[in-house]
Amino acid sequence: MFELAVITEIRGESQVDLVADYVDILQIGARNMYDQDLLTKAARKKKPVLLKRHFGAGIEEFLSFAEYIAAEGNKDIILCERGILPLGKGKAYTRYTLDLAAVPAIQKETYLPVIVDPSHSTGRRDLIFNMSCAAIAAGALGLMIEVHYDPAEALVDAQQAITADELKDTIDACLRIHKLIHPRATKTKVTSDEKG
């Protein structure tokens, strides 16, 4: 009806069979990145797998777990940067440190698309707009953002959810940034005036 892809986080092997027939993408959350049995079972479903980087994992380690999924015959993998452990008193300001340098670094090492989760990494709705724009500027191919019609009433993740209007503003700004950085990607036709 709405033609929207459905993605659901699976947190254990027993959930894979339960949800695989009803979703388009299986998500492995950061805390489960190291669960090789879960990765194997999800990979064998032959559905795209979104793998979130564990907050303590380096880039090489993150990529090795993506390779683990690919080794099972599933090459439809989306990588998600969602923040690493902050240093010192950093956790007093944001939940994690969003490692935006990882985005282009990972893209140089793999064909896999990289997206960014500014909601879970910052844990703060007031930072989502800026970090989303920065993620697109860094080359992220997508964003995972918590949205709720009334964030104060959200049962989970209220502190990191934005409204639909804020999402629209964020998308508009990110599209403008993308056009600045990738001008050829947005051109669809060259007119005779542009040819010289």
Legacy VTK file of the C-alpha trace (Angstrom):
# vtk DataFile Version 3.0
C-alpha trace
ASCII
DATASET POLYDATA
POINTS 196 float
0.000 0.000 0.000
2.692 2.535 1.010
5.555 0.794 -0.812
7.885 1.268 2.149
10.572 -1.252 2.952
10.274 -2.796 6.406
13.376 -3.298 8.519
13.389 -4.982 11.917
16.177 -5.627 14.377
16.651 -9.255 15.258
18.316 -9.841 18.606
18.625 -13.593 18.661
18.667 -16.647 16.423
15.115 -17.611 17.385
13.803 -14.314 15.999
15.243 -14.796 12.495
12.671 -17.347 11.310
9.908 -15.504 13.132
10.376 -12.189 11.294
12.153 -13.028 8.016
8.936 -13.659 6.070
7.491 -10.294 7.078
10.363 -7.848 6.589
12.494 -6.647 3.695
15.741 -6.121 5.630
17.089 -7.892 8.712
18.943 -5.585 11.097
21.736 -6.766 13.369
22.153 -4.197 16.129
25.491 -2.991 17.450
25.316 -5.151 20.572
24.863 -8.279 18.440
27.538 -7.568 15.818
29.765 -10.247 17.389
27.070 -12.967 17.476
28.343 -15.234 14.693
25.460 -17.696 14.999
22.976 -14.848 14.538
24.944 -13.463 11.574
25.014 -16.904 9.948
21.304 -17.514 10.350
20.388 -14.014 9.122
22.734 -14.281 6.125
21.225 -17.595 5.047
17.766 -16.025 4.751
19.025 -14.323 1.561
17.513 -11.010 2.581
19.514 -7.808 2.844
21.231 -7.493 6.217
21.884 -4.144 7.885
24.870 -4.515 10.199
25.458 -1.848 12.842
29.002 -1.242 14.040
29.596 -2.210 17.665
30.619 0.798 19.769
33.922 -0.884 20.633
34.792 -2.200 17.173
37.446 -0.786 14.911
36.827 -0.399 11.195
38.784 -3.530 10.269
36.841 -5.593 12.785
33.520 -4.154 11.560
34.393 -5.083 7.985
35.451 -8.588 9.024
31.987 -9.267 10.447
30.414 -7.982 7.232
32.671 -10.437 5.391
31.363 -13.162 7.694
27.852 -12.480 6.351
29.122 -12.363 2.759
30.921 -15.694 3.234
27.507 -17.262 3.829
26.558 -16.255 0.281
24.701 -13.048 1.120
26.293 -10.007 -0.510
23.320 -7.689 0.217
24.793 -5.963 3.247
24.307 -2.401 4.460
26.814 -1.054 6.974
25.682 1.409 9.630
27.982 3.707 11.598
26.300 4.430 14.923
29.062 5.725 17.149
31.999 4.526 19.207
32.753 4.814 22.914
33.509 8.412 23.898
36.692 9.376 25.703
36.847 10.946 29.152
33.643 12.715 30.125
32.281 12.519 26.575
29.359 10.348 27.645
28.032 13.282 29.663
27.387 15.097 26.376
26.464 12.398 23.870
25.686 8.708 24.162
28.525 7.781 21.779
30.987 9.605 19.533
29.776 9.549 15.942
32.815 8.455 13.929
32.158 10.264 10.659
35.722 9.691 9.454
34.782 6.008 9.329
32.276 6.644 6.531
34.728 7.524 3.724
37.370 5.208 5.215
34.999 2.233 5.003
33.859 3.236 1.520
37.466 3.070 0.320
37.697 -0.530 1.559
34.420 -2.048 0.344
31.630 -1.910 -2.219
29.041 -2.025 0.578
26.828 1.015 1.184
27.392 2.921 4.431
24.629 4.728 6.300
24.716 6.638 9.604
22.482 6.548 12.692
22.659 10.018 14.279
19.838 9.193 16.710
21.462 6.349 18.634
24.955 7.784 18.423
24.107 11.141 19.968
21.102 10.184 22.067
19.973 13.810 21.704
17.300 15.160 19.384
18.926 18.621 19.325
22.019 17.164 17.599
20.309 15.060 14.941
19.982 17.809 12.303
23.656 18.808 12.473
24.998 15.261 12.623
22.739 14.174 9.750
24.071 16.995 7.587
27.641 16.143 8.580
27.055 12.459 7.771
25.848 13.275 4.262
28.801 15.633 3.800
31.089 12.751 4.846
29.564 10.573 2.120
26.910 8.522 3.935
24.412 7.037 1.500
21.550 7.128 3.979
20.436 7.929 7.499
18.582 6.022 10.193
16.650 8.548 12.283
14.165 8.008 15.108
10.905 9.869 14.357
7.764 10.216 16.470
4.746 12.488 16.046
5.181 13.554 19.687
8.668 12.611 20.962
7.770 13.482 24.560
5.145 10.717 24.449
7.356 8.080 22.787
7.566 4.872 24.802
11.210 4.328 23.802
14.009 6.575 22.589
12.065 9.758 23.379
15.217 11.804 23.999
16.569 10.999 20.533
13.395 11.165 18.432
12.478 14.103 16.214
9.123 15.154 14.778
8.013 14.624 11.179
8.461 18.358 10.518
12.017 18.202 11.853
12.639 15.169 9.657
11.444 17.094 6.598
13.804 19.977 7.421
16.646 17.500 7.927
15.971 15.741 4.624
15.748 19.052 2.746
19.087 20.212 4.166
20.746 16.856 3.487
19.542 16.882 -0.124
21.055 20.345 -0.614
24.357 19.149 0.851
24.313 16.049 -1.340
23.782 18.201 -4.453
26.734 20.397 -3.502
29.059 17.466 -2.963
27.816 15.282 -5.823
26.625 17.720 -8.530
26.890 15.145 -11.326
24.668 12.699 -9.476
21.778 15.168 -9.559
22.077 16.204 -13.222
19.760 14.227 -15.435
20.054 16.105 -18.732
22.595 18.351 -20.398
21.033 21.106 -22.506
22.651 22.620 -25.572
23.400 25.798 -23.579
25.402 23.774 -21.047
27.447 22.120 -23.801
28.979 25.489 -24.690
LINES 1 197
196 0 1 2 3 4 5 6 7 8 9 10 11 12 13 14 15 16 17 18 19 20 21 22 23 24 25 26 27 28 29 30 31 32 33 34 35 36 37 38 39 40 41 42 43 44 45 46 47 48 49 50 51 52 53 54 55 56 57 58 59 60 61 62 63 64 65 66 67 68 69 70 71 72 73 74 75 76 77 78 79 80 81 82 83 84 85 86 87 88 89 90 91 92 93 94 95 96 97 98 99 100 101 102 103 104 105 106 107 108 109 110 111 112 113 114 115 116 117 118 119 120 121 122 123 124 125 126 127 128 129 130 131 132 133 134 135 136 137 138 139 140 141 142 143 144 145 146 147 148 149 150 151 152 153 154 155 156 157 158 159 160 161 162 163 164 165 166 167 168 169 170 171 172 173 174 175 176 177 178 179 180 181 182 183 184 185 186 187 188 189 190 191 192 193 194 195
